[in-house]
Amino acid sequence: MRLIVYSHDSFGLGNIRRMLSICEYLIENVTDMSILILSGSPVLHSFRMHPGLDYIKLPCLGRDRVGKMATKYLSTEVDETVRLRSNLIKTAIADFKPDLVLVDKKPYGLLGELKPALDYAKVFLPETKLVLLLRDILDSPEVTIKDWQNNGYYQALDSLYDRILIVGMPEIFDLVQEYEFPARLAQKVGYCGYIRRKPGCRQPHLVRQELQIRPGEKLVLVTPGGGGDGYSLVNNYLAGLTYLPDRHNIKSLIVCGPEMPLSQRQELEQSAQKHPEIQTMEFSDDLASYMEAADLVVSMGGYNTVCEILSYSKRAVVVPRNKPVEEQLIRAEKMAKFGLFKTVHPDYITPKSLIGTVVLELNSENNHLPAVSHLNLDALMFIEQEIFKLLYNDIQSFSICSQGESVQEEYLAGVNN
C-alpha cells in the first residue's frame, strides 16, 4: 500500500508531528506500507524515520515580522517558491502513484499549491483516494467560515475528496456544526477522537535521576511547543519564580523549542542561570519521557501538546495563544470546562498569576484527571480503519466506528457524573 502525506507546516511543529504520529502508527500496524511525506517543515530531518517512511523536503515558507507569507531561506519570491513546491508535489504524486493521499488541514494546500496535483490525480489516477485530515479546531467559526468560502474549500471537499477525518470529538467541539458544513459534506465526515501519544523512551524515574530531582521535590516541565511564539510563556514563568518562597521544592525543565529565535532563547537561558533549580534545553525528540516524569506541565495549547497531557493524565497549566488564530484559546477553554486542566488567558497573564496557578496545581490533592479516562484517544486506530474501508471496502471498519461512538457516549456519561 502506498500513501502520500501532505503537510505544509509554515509555522511551528504541530502539523508535522501530528502527521508523523499517524504515519508511524500505520507503518507499525499495516504490512507492506510505504509512506512518502511532502512537507516544508524546517525540522523534519530532526525526527527519527521508520523503515517504510521517507520524505521530500519542500522549500520553506513562513511568515515575516508583519505576518505576511515569505520565503524562509531561499532568495526567491513567494510565487516562485509556491510554483516550485507545487511542481514537486505534482511530480511526486504522478511518479509515486499512491493508493491514497492524506492532506493535512488545507484542502488546496498552502496558497493553493496542492490543487494542480489533486486535479491531476482525479484525471490520471482515478483509483487514488483523497482524504482531508482536520484537527479538532481550526479557528473561530466566523473566521473559518469566511476563509473557507473565499477559498472555495467547501466546493473542493465536495468535488475532490472522498473522506474528511477529524481528530477530535464533537462533544468538545462540533466542527461540522460550528463551521456550517453542508449536509453533503457532513456525510463524508468521520470523528476519530484524539491522538493517543506513545510512551516515552525512558522510564520516569530514570529521567528524574538525570535531572537530579530528589525525593519530595516537584518537577515542572515548561514547553512552548515549537517555540516560535513561546517567549512570553517562558519569560512569564521565569519572572514568576521570584514570587516563590526562599525555600521551596520546585525544580523546572524548560524546553524552548527549535523555532524560538536565537536571541530570545539566549536571553531566557541567561535569566534561567540565575535560578539553580532551572534547567533548559532547546529541543528533545523524546519530550514524552520528560512529560511523563513531570509532576506538572506548563504549556501552550497546541493540539499535540494537549494530546500528550491527556495521554499521560498530567496536571497542567495551559496558556494558549490567541493570535493569529484562536484555535488554541478555544481548545483550552473548552477542555478547561471539562476539568481536563487549568488555563490562563494570554491577555491577562502575569508572572504572579502564572506561578500562583502552578503552585495551586502542584499542591492539589487530585493527582489524576478522572475525566481523561472517558476521553476517546483512539484516533490512530480509527484512521487506519477508515483507510482500509476506503481502499478495500472493509466491513469490519463499521464495527470499529460503532465502538468509537460508545466510547464518546461513555466519556459524556463520565463527565456528567
N, C-alpha and C positions, 0 to 999 in steps of 0.2 A: 504494500500500500504506500502510495506517495502523497505527501501533504506539502503544500506551501503555506507558510505562515507569514503574514504581512504585519509588521509593527513599526510604525513610522518613528515614534519616540523623538520628538523635537525638544522635549524638556523633561528632565528627571529620569528616574529608573523604573517608575511604576509599570508602564506598559510592557517593557521587555521582560521584567521579572515575572509578571503575570503570565505572559505567553511562554516563557521558558518553563515555568511550572507545569503548564499544560503539555508542552512538548515532551518533557521528561517523563511525565506520567504515561503518556501514550506509548513512548518507546519501551518503557519498562513493562507494559501490560499487553502490548499488541505485537504479535510475531511479524517479522519482516516489515517493520515500519521504517520508512525513510522520510525525514522531515528537513526541508530547506527553509531557513528563516531569511526573510528580506527585511532589513532594519537599518535605520540610520543612527542607532544608539552609539554614542562615542565610547561606551564602556563594555560593549558586547564581548570583546575579547577577554575581559576580566573574569568571565564566568566559565565554570567547567562545562565542557561539551561532552555529552554522551555519545558513544558509538551509534550511528544511525541518524545523528543530528549534525547539520552543518549550516553555514550561513553565508549570505552575500551582504557585505557591508556597503550600504548606500552612503554617498557623500552627506555630511551632516548639515542639517538645517536647524536653526534655533531662533530665539527671539533676542533682539538687540535691547539696548537700555531703555528704549521707549516702548517696547513691547511689540515691535513690528518683526515679521519674519525676515531672517537674514541667513546668508551662508555662513557657517560657523568657522570653517578653516580655509576653504579654497577662495582665491581671489576671483570669483565668478559672480555674476548677478543671480538673483533668486530664480528668475525664469529660466536661465541657462541650467542651473543646478536641478530644478524640478524636471526639466526636459531630459536631462541625463539620467536622473533617477527613474523617470517613467520608462525610458527606453530599456534600462537594465531590468526593471520589473517585468516588462512585456517579454523580453528575450528569455528571462528565466522561466516564465510560465510556458512560453512556446516550446522551449527545449526540454524542460523537465517533465512536462505533460502530467501534472498532478491529478490524482483522483479527486482531491478536494482542496480548495483554497479557503483558509481561515483568516478573515480580515479583522483586525482589531480596531474597533471604535468608529472609524470614519468610513462610510460606505464607498466613497470615491477616493479614499486615501488623502494624504496631506496635499492641500492645494490642487486636488483633482488628479494627482499623479497616477492613481491606480485605474482610472476609467478606461484608458486605451487597452490595458491588459484585460480588464473584465469584458470589454466589448469583443476583444479577440477570442477570449475563451468561450463566450457564448456562441460564436460563429464556427470556430475551428476546433474547439474542444467541448462539444455539446454534452458529453458524459461527465465532465468535471463539475462537481457540486460546489456552490458558493455559499459560505456561511459567514455571517457577521457576528462577532462576539462583542457584547456591550458589558461594561462594568455596571454595578448596581445603580449608580447615579452619574449623570454626565455633567449637569449644571442645573441652574434653576429652570423650572418649566418655561417661564417667559422667554428666557434667552435661548434655550434649546429648541423650542418650537419655531421661533423666528429663524434661527440658524438652519434648521432642517428644511424649512420651507424655502428659504432663499437659495440653498444649495441643491435643492431637488432630491434630498435624501429619501423622503418618503417614496417618491417615484422609483428611485434606484432599488430600494428594497422590494418594491412590488414587481419590477420587471427583471431584475438580475439575480436576486438572492433566493436560495432555496430554503434557508432556515435562519432564524435570529435567536441566538442564545444569550441569556442574561445571567451573569454570575452574581446573583443576588436573590433576595426573597421579596415578593410583593408585600408581605406583612411589614417589612421595613420601609420599602419604597416601591410603589406600584408604577414602574416605569411606563408600562403601556397606557395606563390611565393618565398619569401625570403629563406625559408628552403627547397625549391625544393621538395615539396610533389609530388609523382607520381599521375597520373590522377585518379587512382582508389581510392586513399586516399582523394584526393581533393573532390570527390563526397560525402564523408562521413562528410565533414566539414560544420559547421554552425557558422557564425559570429553572436554573440549575442549582441554586443555593450558592453559598460562599466557598471559596477555595481553602481547603484544609492544608496548612503548611506542614512540610515534613519535619521531623525532629532534627535537632542539630547533630553535628558530627561528634560532639564530645559530651560527656556526662556533666551535669551542672556542678557537681562537687569538684570536678577537675578544673572547671572554668573558674570557680570561686577560689581555688587554690592558686591558680595562675595570677588572679587579680589580688591575691593576698587579703581575702575577705575573712576576717576572724569570726569565730562563733559569737553570736549576739549582734554582729554588725549587719546592716541592711545595705543591699546593693541596688542602686538606681541606674538604669540604662537610659541614656538620653540619645534619641536618634531622630534626626530630621529627614530621614529617607535619603534621597539622592543628595540633598544639601544645597541645591541651587538657590532656594529661598529659605534656608534654615537658620540664618544668622540670628534673627530676632528670638527664636525659641531658645537657642543655646545661650545667647547673651543674657536673656532674662533669667535663665536658670542659674548661671554663674553669679550674676548680681544678687540673686535671691539668697545665695549661701550666706551672705553677711547677716541675715536675719535668724540664722540658726544659733543656738547657744554655743558657748565656747566648747563645751563637752557634748558631743552628740555621737551617734553610732551609724551615721550615714556615709557610705562611700559611693562614688559615682564613676561610671564609664561613659564618656561622650564619644560617639562615633559621628564625625562631622558630615561624612558623605563625600563621594569623589567629585561631585559637581559644585561643591561650595567654592567660591572664588578664593584663590590662594591668599590674597591679602586679608580676607575675612577670617579664614582658618588660622592664619598665623597670629592675628590679633586675639582670637579666642584661646588659642593654645598658650599665649603669653599670660592671659588672665587666669587660665586654669593652673598655671605654675605657682600661683600664689596660694593655692589650696593643695596641701599634700595628699588629701583624701580623694583627689580627682585624677583620673587617667583619661587620656584622649587617644584616638586613632582616626585615621582618615576614612578607611573602608575595611570591611571584612566580608568575604564571600560566605562566611558561616555566622552571620548575625543571629541566626536561630539559636545557636549554642549560648550566646551571651544573653539573649532574651529569656531563655528557659532558666538560666541561672539567676536572673534578676528577681528582686522582691517587688519591684515596681518599674513600669516603663513610662517615660515621658516622651511624647512623640507628637508629630503632626498627624493629620487624619487621612493619609493616603490609603488606598484600597489594600495594598499588600501589607502595610504595617498593621492595619486594623485586623486583617485576617490572621496575622501572626499572633496578635494579642488575644484574639478569640480562640485560636487553635491551642494555645498553651495556657488558656484560662488565667491570664495575667491581670492583676490590677493595673490600671493605667490612668494617667492624666494626659488627655489629648488636647492639643492646641491646634485646631485646624487652620489652614489658610482659607481666606475668603476672596482672594484676588489671584489671577484674573477671572477665575470661575469659582462658583460657590459649592462645588461638588463636596469638598471635604467638610465644609461647615454644615451642610445638610446632613451628611452621613453621621457626623459627630453628634449633632443634636438629636437625630432620630434614635441612634443607638444609646445615647445617654438616657433618653426617656425610658428605655427598656432596662436600665440599670447595668449595662454592659461595661461602662467605665465612666469616669468623671471627665468633664470637658471645661475648658476655659476659653471664652470668646476672644479671638485675636484682637479685637478692637479695644478690649478692656484689660488686657493682660498687663500686669506689673510684676517686677521681681518679687515683691512681698506676697501678692495674691497667688502667684505660681508656687512658690516654695511653701506657702501655707497649705495649699491644696495637697501638695506632695506629702507633707508631714501628716496631715489628717488621714490620707490613704495608707501611709505606712503604719500608722497606729491603729488602723481599723482592725476589728476582730474578724471580719469576713475575709478569710484567706482565699476563698474560691468564689467564682461568679456562678450562682446556680442557674441563671438563665442561659448560659452558654451551652449547657448540656442539651438543651432543647433546640438549639440552632442547627439549621441544615448546613453542614460543612462538606457536603459530598459532591461538589460541583465537578470535580475531575472525573469521577465515575460517570456522572450524567453526560458530560461532554463526550466521553468515549462511546457511550451507548447511542447517543444521537448521531455520531459519525457512522457507526455500524448501521443504524436504521436508514440513514440516507443512502449509503453505498450498497447495502445488501438487503434492505427491507427486513431487518432482523426483528422478528415478532417479539422476542424476549425483552426488547427495549421498552415496550409498552408497560410491562410489569414493573420494570425499574422506575419508570416515570410515576406510576401509581404509588410506589414506595416513597418517592420524593414528596408527594402530596401529603402522605400520612406523617412524614417527618415534620413538615411545616405545620400541620394541624397539632401535632404533639408540642411543638415549640410554643404556639399560641396558648395552648392549654396550660403549659408550664408557667408562662408569663402571667396569665390571668389569675393563676392560683397563688 
